[in-house]
């Protein structure tokens, strides 16, 4: 699955990407039979979003994305 990285200049699209990641990651991390390709796709998406928001004035979203990335790496 190819993930498109949304420019931060489009806050609505960024929010939609974060929500989509949250939903997919929650499902993947709570299912016992998640396909490794899905985990890789989610990890790639989390890394891309983290790269976009690394210089944000607030640490909340970058911190959450880092947490999601770690959980996916350990799944």
HUTA-V776331 format. One record per pair of residues at least 12 apart in sequence whose C-alpha atoms are under 7 Angstrom apart, sorted by sequence separation. I is the first residue (numbers start at 0). J is the second residue. If there is no record, write none. Layout:
i: (I,I)
j: (J,J)
//
This chain:
i: (49,49,24,45,20,46,45,42,42,38,0,2,4,4,7,28)
j: (61,64,41,64,41,68,68,68,71,71,40,44,47,48,51,74)
//
